């Protein structure tokens, strides 16, 4: 590849049928990406070569590659690996739970592409088996089970609107353990070792985003030591992600309900790791506002 290819970006959008590929494609197009849908993997290199000749007019390309490529799909992983040698390639894998995928197919009254004479669940199982290898090497895995189309579009905007300005885009996500672990988290830490502001009457109605709660949480024994140690532990991890071309990472911080401790710790941790080389950070609160 020539020097121009280093300035071009290719995002391959793939994943489970029904997990939201069309929504992601539309969101990328709204951000100014040139989007090609249902592209056989063998056409990826000609597409990149076309973009090189176009130069600055096609700096960002998104290709939706999925099981509709049928026999072609088996070659996707090898083709992606070959492209990584000369092009800034990222793979975004969209997933969802089996129950959610079944419900989505039933709601639109369409069969799964691989179900044949079997059930929707049979098709989902066959697709998971074929997708496993590319899922394991994806740069960004997004579980859309609990996302509506607007939330998924917002996630795409957060992930790709400023792409290229940082080596790794980190989302520090606060959550409540009682609502379940975030399925797309790369790393999970537990803030329940700290006293819970819920039991302080004047702090109970507030959140970790309020200074009074934040001061209470961060002033507890072990809080500052934990944040300093975790930041130090994350430094080589995030540097390694950049070396390995992993462009997005989700660091989840949990407490009981996702309202006080995790919210305060997430903000402080984000402020610390924002100073690491090549790291851009945003904070999200998954469960803030839940009862």
Secondary structure, DSSP 4 states (H G I P E B T S, - for coil): --GGGGG-EEEEEEE-TTSSHHHHHHHHHHTT-EEE-S--TTHHHHHHHHHHHHGGGG-EEEEE--GGGGGGGGGHHHHHHHHHTTSEEEEEEEE--HHHHHHHHHHHT---TT-TTS-HHHHHHHHHHHHHHHHHT-SEEEE-TT--HHHHHHHHHHHHTTTTSSSEEEEEEEEEGGG---TT-SEEEE-TTSPPGGGSHHHHTS-TTSHHHHHHHHTSTTHHHHHHHHHHHHHHHHHHHHHTT--EEEEEEEESSSSSHHHHHHHHHHHHHTTSTTEEEEEEESSTT--
